[in-house]
Amino acid sequence: MSEKFKITEKVMSLLTSLMDAGLQGEARLTNTYCTGAREILGASYSMELTGFSKETLCVAEDEAGNIVLVGRYAEVDRQPEFSVKDIVQIAYGKYRAYKPSGYDMPHEFRALFVEHGLIAKRVRTVEEWEES
């Protein structure tokens, strides 16, 4: 028998905390997945978060009371609790992993990356000579 997952108050509380902290992405109910995620979640419902570079992140609770994070290809992590900082770190790690392949920084997490000290804006003034 395959493992069952569900959307619980613990899952919704984490997502609400992320949105309240400044996540600009979407959270939507789903039970359709890419092949890797489907192997883990089956037909169970989860909440799908956008903004993980080329991936989404599915969030659900397992039968043991752990929050399970599932990316496009595999399980990302499973713990009794996750904080906003934990999710921001995961999003930053996904961004850094996909950046060499040409993926831009996810706008959904930009403000949270700044708030958590992962990125900073630097303005540079360049002086150039132009010939007529």
N, C-alpha and C positions, 0 to 999 in steps of 0.2 A: 504494500500500500504506500502511495506517495505522501510526502509531507504536505500538510495543509497550512495555509497562511491566511491572515485576515487583516482588515483595517480596524484598528482599535483606537481608544482614546489616547493611548501612548503615542501611536503613529500620528494622529491628528494634532496632538500637543506639540510634537517636534516640528511638524510642518507649519503650524501657526507661529511658533517661535522663530522659525526661519523667515517667514513673511514679515513678522513684526520687526525683525532685525534689519530688514532691507533687501531681502531676496526679490529680484525683479522678474523672476521666472514664473512659470505656471505649474500648478499642481493639479493633476487630473486623475480621475478614477479610470482604471483600465484593467482588463484581463486578457489583453492581446499583447504578445511579446515577440521580439526577435528570437531566433532559434536558441541561443545560449540562455537567455532569461527564461524562455518557456520551459527548458529542461529543468530549471529550478522551481519556478513558480507554478508551472502547469496551467490550470484554468483558474487559479485563485485570483481574487482581486487584490490590487495594490494601488498605492498612490504613486503616480509617475511625475517626477520633477524634471524640468528642463534646465539646461544651462551647464551641462557637463561636457563641453566641447562637442564632439560628434555624437555623444551618447546622451541618454536620459538615465535617471536613477530611479528605480522602483523601490518603494518603501512599504514594508508590511511587517506584521508580527507573526512569529512562528508559534507552534503549540506550547513551547517551553517558556514563552513570554519574552523572547529576545526580539529586538528590532533587527530585521534583515534588510540589507541594502544590496540590490542586484542591478548590475550594469547591463549593457547590451550583450556581453559575452559570458559573464560569469558573476558569481557572488563576490561582492566587494568587501563586505564585513558583516559581522553578526555579533551583537552585544546586547546586554539588558537595557542599556540607555545610550543615547548619543546626544551630544550638545550641539548647539549652533556652530561652535568652533570646530568640532569634529567634522561636520558636513562641509564647512568652508575649506578645511584642509583637504578633504577628499576631492572637492571640486577643483582646487588648485593643483592637486596632483594629476588629475585627469587633464587639465589644461596643459600642464608642463609636459605630460606624456605625448599629447597630440600636437603641440606647438611645432616640433620639427617637421611634421607632415603638412604644415601650412594652415592649420586651424587657428583662427583668431581667439583672443581672450573672450570668454563668454560674458556678454554684457549683463546677463542676469546676476552675476556674482561680483561685478567690478567694485561696487561700493563696499561689499563685505570683504573683498580682498584688501582694499585700502584700510578699512576699519581694523582688520586683524593684522596689519603690518606686513602683508605679503607683497604688496606693490606700492609704489609711490609715484606720483606724477612729477616729472622733471621737465621744466620749460627751458629750452636752449635758444639763444639768439645767435644767429649766424650772420656775419658780415661778409659779403662777397663783392668783388669788383666786376662790373659789367662793362664790356667794351661796346662802342657804337659801330 
